[in-house]
Amino acid sequence: MYKNILVPIDLNEKGFADKALELAVWHAKHANAKLHLLKVLPGVHMSMIAAYFPRDAAQQMKLDVKKQLKEFAVTHITENVSYETYVAEGKPYEIILQYAAKLKADLIIMPSHKRSKVDKVILGSVASKVVENSPINVLVVKPKG
């Protein structure tokens, strides 16, 4: 049914990412699909932000996050499932949709953080923006409780 499944991962919210990846592994195993794990970093190369960090800080941060994402994948993908990891910069929902198109994903499985209504109005929700704008199916994994 599915060939390429995109799984956006927030390494800061491992409890949510774990559940989404567990479900993604199940779907990939049963569909013989490939998983694509994506971590989106905020735009640290933006001039306003970059001015506060040493020149190589952004590159070092990206390398550190790549390593963390690979470790996360190795720890949580115990089944015989093919996968790739990616780290990108930018607005999370835009990058997720760009990667979905680039990778020819036919399913996005992503966690949804438990946010208050005020947070959603002020900050917006990455998951809701992906759902609203995605031309492919999006499975949103909700936290329990």
N, C-alpha and C positions, 0 to 999 in steps of 0.2 A: 504494500500500500504506500509506504513512504520510502524515499530513497535517501534524502538528506534532511536531518533534523538539527535545527539551530537551537542552542541552549545558552542564552545570556546568563553569565555567572557574576554575582556580586560577592566577592571574597570577604567582604566585611560582614555579610549576613549569612554565614555558613549554614545555619539551621534551615534557612529558606532554600538556599542553593542545593543543599543535600537532597531535599525532597524532590525538587524539580529534576535534578540529575538522575535520581533513582527511577523516576517515572520515564525519563527520556531513555535510559538504558533498557528498560523493559520494552518500550516501543521499538527501539532500534533492534533489539534481539529478535523480537517477533516479526519484524518486517524486513530483517536483513538490511537495515539502513545504516548510514554513516552518521555519527554525531559530530557536530561542530560546536565546540565550546568557545564562547566569546566573552571577553572582559573588556568593557569600555571604560577608559580613563577620561576624566575631565580634560578639557583642552589646556594642558600645561604649557603649551608653546604659545598661547596667546600672550601678546606683549605685556599686558597688565600683570599677568600671573608670572611670566618668565622673569620679569625684573626682580622678583623676590628670591630667586633661586640661583645657585651657581650654574654655569653653562651646561655642565654635563649631568646635572641633577635629573632632568627630565628623562634623558636616555637611561640613566642608572635605575630610575624608578620603573621604567618600562621593562628593563631586563629583570628586575626583581619580581615584578608582577607576572611576567612570562613564566618564571621559575615557579612561583606560587601556584599558578594555574595548572602547570604540568603536574606538580605534586598533588594538587587537588584531584586532577583527573585520574592519576595512577591509583590514588587511595580509594576513589569512589567507583571506578569502572573496573569491576572485577570479572565481569562476563567477557566472553570473547566478542567484543564489539569494536569496530573500527572507529577511530576518532581523530580529530585534529584540534589544535588549540590556536586561538588568535587573540591578540591584544591590539586594540585600536583606540584612537582619541577622538573626542567630539561629544556632541549631544547624544546621550544614550539611545533614545528611541530612533533618531535618524540613522545612527550607525548600525543599530540592529536591523533596521529595514534595508539599509544598503547591503549589509552582509548577506541577508536572506536572499536578495536578488542576485548578488555576485556568486553565491554558492549554490544557487538554484535550489534553495531549501523549499520543501513542500510542507513543513510543519515547524512552528516555533513553540518550544516548551519553556516557559519562564515563570519564576516565582513572583508573587505579588506580596508586597510588604503590608502589614496591618497598619494602616494609617487612619488618622481621624478625618472627618469630613473637612475640617478647616485646613489640614495639611494638603488634602487633595485640591482644594480650591486655590490655595496660595502657591503650592509647589507643582501641582499637576502630578500625574502618576505615569511613570514610564510604561508600565504594563497597559494602562488604558489608552495611551497614545499609540502604542504598537497595535493593539486590538483595533482601534479606530482606523488606522491607516494601512494595515497589512492586507495585501491581496491574497495571502495564504492563510490557512488555519493557524490559530494561536490557542494553545492550551495554557491557561493560567492556573498555576498551582497556588492555592490559598493556604496560609498558615492555619494550624488548628487553634481553636479557642478564639 
